[in-house]
């Protein structure tokens, strides 16, 4: 039996993974767990090292902005999808 929460997690995960793939952004799918937070994917390799500092913000920030666009695209995808029969 799929709970409403598990179904919502799967829908959001699928939307995020599809948007990330379309944007060419590397993500690792999350695992469904009971708890407070809903992690559906983790962004890979977004921290870019600099020559003199541990993180080069000029290289890292564009990747994080792309991740924001992926989230927006995933939300738009879900908003365009009719509500499931389980709700």
C-alpha positions in Angstrom: 0.0 0.0 0.0 1.4 3.4 -1.0 0.7 6.1 1.5 -0.2 9.6 0.4 3.1 10.8 1.7 5.1 8.1 -0.2 3.1 8.9 -3.3 3.9 12.7 -3.0 7.6 11.9 -2.4 7.7 9.7 -5.5 6.0 12.4 -7.6 8.4 15.1 -6.4 11.5 12.8 -6.8 10.4 11.9 -10.4 9.9 15.6 -11.3 13.3 16.6 -9.8 15.2 13.8 -11.5 13.6 14.5 -14.9 14.3 18.3 -14.6 17.9 17.6 -13.5 18.5 15.2 -16.3 17.1 17.7 -18.9 19.4 20.4 -17.4 22.4 18.2 -17.5 22.8 18.4 -13.7 24.2 15.4 -11.8 22.0 14.3 -8.9 21.9 11.2 -6.8 18.4 9.9 -6.0 17.4 9.9 -2.4 15.8 7.1 -0.3 12.4 7.4 1.1 12.5 7.4 4.9 10.0 8.4 7.6 10.9 11.7 9.3 10.7 15.4 9.2 12.6 16.1 5.9 11.9 14.9 2.4 15.2 14.4 0.5 14.5 13.3 -3.0 17.9 13.9 -4.6 21.3 15.2 -3.7 23.3 17.5 -6.0 26.7 16.0 -7.0 29.9 17.9 -7.4 28.6 21.4 -6.9 31.5 22.7 -4.8 34.3 23.8 -7.1 37.7 24.1 -5.6 39.9 27.2 -6.2 43.6 27.4 -6.4 43.9 29.4 -3.2 40.7 28.6 -1.4 38.6 25.5 -0.7 35.6 26.7 -2.7 35.7 28.9 -5.8 32.4 30.8 -5.5 32.7 32.1 -9.1 32.5 28.5 -10.3 30.2 27.2 -7.6 27.4 29.8 -7.7 26.3 29.1 -11.3 25.8 25.4 -10.5 23.7 26.3 -7.5 21.6 28.7 -9.7 21.1 25.9 -12.2 19.9 23.7 -9.3 17.4 26.5 -8.4 16.1 26.4 -12.0 15.8 22.6 -11.8 13.6 23.0 -8.6 11.5 25.6 -10.4 11.1 23.3 -13.4 10.1 20.3 -11.2 7.5 22.4 -9.4 6.1 23.6 -12.8 6.0 20.0 -13.9 4.0 19.0 -10.8 1.7 22.0 -11.1 0.9 21.0 -14.7 0.1 17.4 -13.7 -3.5 16.7 -12.6 -3.8 15.6 -9.0 -3.5 11.9 -8.5 -6.6 9.8 -7.6 -5.1 9.1 -4.2 -5.7 12.6 -2.9 
